[in-house]
Amino acid sequence: MVIAIDGPAASGKGTLAKRLAAHYRLPHLDTGLLYRAVALALLDAGLDLADRAAAAAAARALSPEFLGDARLRGSAMGEAASIVSAQPEVRAALLDWQRRFAGSAAGAVLDGRDIGTVVCPDAAVKLFVTASAEERARRRHRELDGRGEPVAYEAVLSDILRRDARDADRSAAPLRVAEDAVVIDTTELDADAAFRAATGVVDGRGGPQG
């Protein structure tokens, strides 16, 4: 059972993915961390995020241990990841990495931007989790404030809109809803309601018992 969860930044897909993975006892991969790790490797080396050859090399050399770096969770790294993730060479380099993870014996839960459309097009369950840009910005603003990273709401909203445009307009694996995905709009849903909606879909597809 592979559960593919896609959606824009701050839609709640990461929180939902972790809950589903725990509920169904499946391994979970936040694929966004892969792109953040590539961006961080470039920045640590003093290289340009737009250097495609360097970014592809960093993606090929990516080690799982690097995904635990606390710096990956910062707001600046999200913007940096959005830049490198638009590069076809980086996406190609990370594709096998993600598919190997999804190929574990028990199955897996993966969340990102192109899981249901590119990484795991045959996933048993595909969810597209979204919310209004304003609500997503409010959530991200609260998250950053809680981590001691004060930033104006307007700046967060601008970042969300910029990342949305980059994700939707890139030539390689643009963000879109898979034809067989179930859309869950969390604008008016709390985490528990979103979880109930998602488990209803998974259980309806004959998913593993939690």
C-alpha positions in Angstrom: 0.0 0.0 0.0 1.6 3.2 -1.2 -0.1 6.4 -0.1 0.9 9.4 -2.3 0.1 12.9 -0.9 0.6 16.0 -2.9 -0.2 19.6 -2.4 1.2 23.2 -2.2 3.3 24.6 0.6 1.7 24.7 4.1 -1.5 22.9 3.0 -1.2 20.4 5.9 0.0 17.5 3.8 3.1 16.9 5.9 1.2 16.7 9.2 -1.4 14.4 7.6 1.2 12.2 6.0 2.9 11.6 9.4 -0.4 10.8 11.1 -1.3 8.3 8.3 2.1 6.7 8.5 1.8 6.2 12.2 -1.8 5.0 12.0 -1.1 2.4 9.3 2.4 1.6 10.6 4.1 2.5 7.3 7.4 4.3 6.7 7.0 8.0 5.8 9.1 10.2 3.6 8.8 14.0 3.4 10.2 14.4 -0.1 10.5 18.1 0.3 13.4 17.4 2.7 15.3 15.9 -0.1 15.2 19.2 -2.1 15.9 21.2 1.1 19.0 19.0 1.7 20.2 19.6 -1.9 19.8 23.3 -1.4 21.6 23.3 1.9 24.5 21.3 0.5 24.9 24.0 -2.2 24.7 26.8 0.3 27.2 25.2 2.6 29.6 24.8 -0.3 29.2 28.4 -1.3 27.6 27.5 -4.7 24.8 29.1 -6.6 21.4 27.5 -6.2 20.9 28.0 -10.0 24.0 26.0 -10.8 22.3 23.0 -12.4 25.4 20.8 -12.6 26.3 21.4 -9.0 22.7 20.9 -7.9 22.5 17.6 -9.7 25.8 16.4 -8.3 24.6 17.3 -4.8 21.4 15.4 -5.4 23.2 12.3 -6.5 25.5 12.4 -3.5 22.7 13.0 -1.0 23.0 10.9 2.2 19.9 9.9 4.3 21.7 11.1 7.4 21.7 14.6 6.0 17.9 14.7 6.2 18.1 15.1 10.0 19.9 18.5 9.9 17.7 21.0 11.9 18.6 23.7 9.4 16.4 22.1 6.8 13.2 23.2 8.6 14.0 27.0 8.4 11.8 29.2 6.2 14.7 30.4 4.1 15.5 26.7 3.2 11.9 26.3 1.8 12.5 29.1 -0.7 15.9 27.7 -1.6 14.4 24.2 -2.1 11.8 25.7 -4.4 14.6 27.0 -6.6 16.5 23.7 -6.9 13.4 21.6 -7.2 12.5 23.4 -10.4 15.6 21.9 -12.1 14.9 18.8 -14.2 18.4 17.4 -13.4 17.8 17.5 -9.7 14.4 15.9 -10.0 15.8 13.1 -12.2 18.6 12.5 -9.7 16.2 12.1 -6.8 13.5 10.0 -8.6 15.1 6.6 -8.0 15.8 7.5 -4.4 12.1 8.2 -3.8 10.9 5.1 -5.7 13.2 2.9 -3.7 11.7 4.2 -0.5 8.2 3.6 -1.9 9.1 0.1 -2.8 9.5 -1.1 0.7 7.8 -4.4 1.5 5.0 -3.0 3.7 4.4 0.1 1.5 5.0 3.7 2.4 3.5 7.2 2.8 5.2 9.9 0.7 4.3 13.5 0.5 5.5 16.2 -1.9 4.5 17.9 -5.1 4.7 15.1 -7.8 4.3 11.9 -5.9 1.0 10.8 -7.4 1.8 12.1 -10.9 5.5 11.2 -11.4 7.1 9.3 -8.5 4.4 6.8 -7.7 1.8 7.0 -10.6 0.5 3.6 -9.6 0.0 4.4 -5.9 -3.0 2.7 -4.4 -4.2 5.9 -2.8 -3.5 9.4 -4.1 -4.5 12.5 -2.1 -4.2 16.1 -3.1 -4.2 18.3 0.0 -4.8 22.0 -0.5 -6.1 25.2 1.2 -6.4 28.8 0.3 -3.2 30.8 0.0 -4.3 33.1 2.9 -5.0 30.2 5.2 -1.7 28.5 4.3 0.2 31.7 5.0 -1.6 32.1 8.4 -0.5 28.5 9.3 3.1 29.1 8.2 3.2 32.4 10.1 2.0 30.7 13.3 4.6 27.9 12.8 7.5 30.3 12.3 6.4 32.5 15.2 6.3 29.4 17.4 9.8 28.5 16.4 11.1 32.0 17.3 11.4 33.2 13.7 9.3 36.4 13.7 8.3 37.4 10.2 5.5 39.6 8.9 2.4 37.8 7.7 2.5 39.7 4.4 6.0 38.4 3.7 4.9 34.8 4.4 1.9 35.2 2.0 4.2 36.6 -0.7 6.6 33.7 -0.2 3.7 31.2 -0.5 2.4 32.8 -3.7 5.9 32.9 -5.2 6.4 29.2 -4.4 3.0 28.3 -5.8 3.8 30.0 -9.1 7.2 28.3 -9.3 5.8 24.9 -8.5 3.0 25.2 -11.0 5.0 26.7 -13.9 8.2 24.6 -13.8 8.8 22.4 -16.8 9.8 19.3 -14.8 7.0 17.6 -12.9 4.8 20.7 -12.2 2.4 20.6 -9.3 -1.0 19.4 -10.4 -3.8 17.1 -9.3 -3.5 13.5 -10.5 -6.5 12.4 -12.4 -7.3 9.7 -9.9 -6.5 11.7 -6.8 -9.0 12.6 -4.1 -8.8 16.3 -3.2 -9.0 17.3 0.5 -9.4 21.1 1.0 -8.2 21.8 4.5 -9.1 25.5 4.5 -12.0 24.9 6.9 -10.7 21.6 8.4 -8.6 21.1 11.5 -6.0 18.3 11.6 -8.4 15.8 13.1 -11.1 16.4 10.4 -8.5 16.1 7.6 -7.2 12.9 9.1 -10.7 11.4 9.2 -11.3 12.4 5.6 -8.0 10.8 4.6 -8.5 7.5 6.5 -11.9 7.3 5.0 -10.3 7.3 1.5 -7.5 4.8 2.5 -9.9 2.4 4.2 -12.2 2.6 1.2 -9.4 1.4 -1.0 -8.7 -1.6 1.2 -5.8 0.0 3.0 -3.9 -1.7 5.9 -5.7 -1.7 9.3 -4.4 0.9 11.7 
